[in-house]
Every structure is written in structure tokens, then in C-alpha cells.
Amino acid sequence: MLRSQYLHFAPGWEARLRAAGLGTFELAFLCEQGTVVRRSGSSEVRRVEVEGARQVLFLKKSWVTRWAQLRSRLFRGTFFGASQVRREFGNLERLHKWQLTEATPVAFGEERRAGWLWRSFLITTGIAEPMSMDAFIRDVLPSLPGAERRSGRGELLRQVARLTRVLHARQFTHGDLYWRNLVIADNELARLSLIDMPRGRQHPRELGVAARAADLAALDAPAPWFFRRSERLRFLLDYRQTRRLDADGKELIRQVLKLAGPMRRKQLAHVQDDAPRHAEM
């Protein structure tokens, strides 16, 4: 079977990855260093320490296990168009340049057989002392003293609103803007990073209501179990940088609620399987 491999390094990383034993497609893809963070039947994410443990890398690998995967992604990079790892590498480059993520893309590789994408990987730098936003909301906020908890809730929502506003001002949508894909570095809410964005998209013109609502709905899906309605409204006002709702704001809310409704139970399960039916707010 005709097979080809492609390997791309970010500037300054080729020699460092070769020294770490990750300098070829096969070495990277078959790497068993470090610890497995997540694994499924056709993918794996591995945390790898290199350069004497001074640098943490994340190695995300994907492979084909059945022909149905190829058919379902025919026009999403397995045969036509850019591959998922190529899109995510480019998206991370953009967001790192815009200071919306501390994760730096350093390399990606693709293996195609008769034109079909069969194996691929993406390597990024790690984020210092990372904590996902859902873990912060679920585990950290409830343990804080009252005043500190209220302050933390407000600051978190302001930072998420800021990040989302800047992202959309750049005419970019994330596509999977769920809580688990926002990461806090070193317990500093101002150091909020976006991760996991193979569906991210740069739009050619100013975003319309539907495009913005899709990202905002992903954020709002589990929110009713953890935030008051007034807090969710304040978040939207911060996002729009306004003090009150106008007609456009009301239409945006309608679209967000319409899209968020069908996602709520599933996203709540992602945050916490036995989430409380009420919380001290």
C-alpha cells in the first residue's frame, strides 16, 4: 500500500525533539515515555517530561481502527481537506500569538496510506500547574470562604467573558468551548488558556449571532447548576461590554438558550456525574 509520512516542527523545536527521542514520525507516534492522561480505542494523550524534566510536553495521538472512521471523516481531513492535527496546530499558533493560550504547538505528523489519513499526532507544550475550569468550579470554588468564593466566582466569569470577547473580535470561533477546554495556569484566573481546538475556525467577516451563540451556548450548558441567573446575565453583559440588554443582546440570549438546552445534561455529566441539585451561591 502506498504510504507517505509528513512531519512539521515549529521553529526552534526540531533539534530539541530529536534530543528527546521524538524527532521522527515513528519515534513520536510509538512513544511510551511519561504517563497516559487519556486513552480511547483510537486515540491517546500522553504527558512527557523532557530536558531533565524542565519541559512538559503533551503528545496527542490518533489512529484508525475501522473503515467507518474513514468514511465518517471523508471531508474532514481523512481524505479531503486539512487533517485535524494540522488544523489544531494552526489554530494553536493563532491563539498563542493572540495571547489566548499558554500552550505552544511544537510539532505534528501525518501518515497517509493511498491518500487516507491513517495515523497522526500533535505535540504541544504544557501549561504550568494546569487546572481545567470545570474542576475549578466543581472542586475549588465551593471550598473557599464566603467572600473569597464570591470574589473568585466574579473574577472567573469576567476572565472567561474577556477571553471569549477577544476570541470573537478576532473573528474566530472555538467550536468546542466547553468548560473542560479552558485551563487555569498556576491558580491565576487571569492566566486562562484555550485548549483542544481542532474545530476552531477563522471566519472571513465579522461574526453573526449564530456563530457567537454556538460558543456561548457551550459555556452556558452546565451553568444553571453552578451559577445564578443574574451571574450568567452579568457574564453576557461583560462579554458584550454593555450595562444593559438591547435588542441584539436579547436575540443573542434567545439563541444561546435554544442551543444550550439540548446540551445541558450531557455537559453536566462531563463536569460532575452526581452534580448537586443546588449550591450555596
Secondary structure, 3 states (H helix, E strand, C coil): CCEEEEEEECCCCHHHHHHCCCCCHHHHHCCCCCEEEEECCCEEEEEEEECCCCEEEEEEEEECCCHHHHHHCHHHHHCCCCCHHHHHHHHHHHHHHCCCCCCCEEEEEEEEECCEEEEEEEEEECCCCEEEHHHHHHHHHHHCCHHHHHHHHHHHHHHHHHHHHHHHHCCEECCCCCHHHEEEECCEEEEEEECCCCCCEECCCCCCHHHHHHHHHHHHCCHHHCCCHHHHHHHHHHHHCCCCCCHHHHHHHHHHHHHHHHHHHHHHHHHCCCCCCCCCC
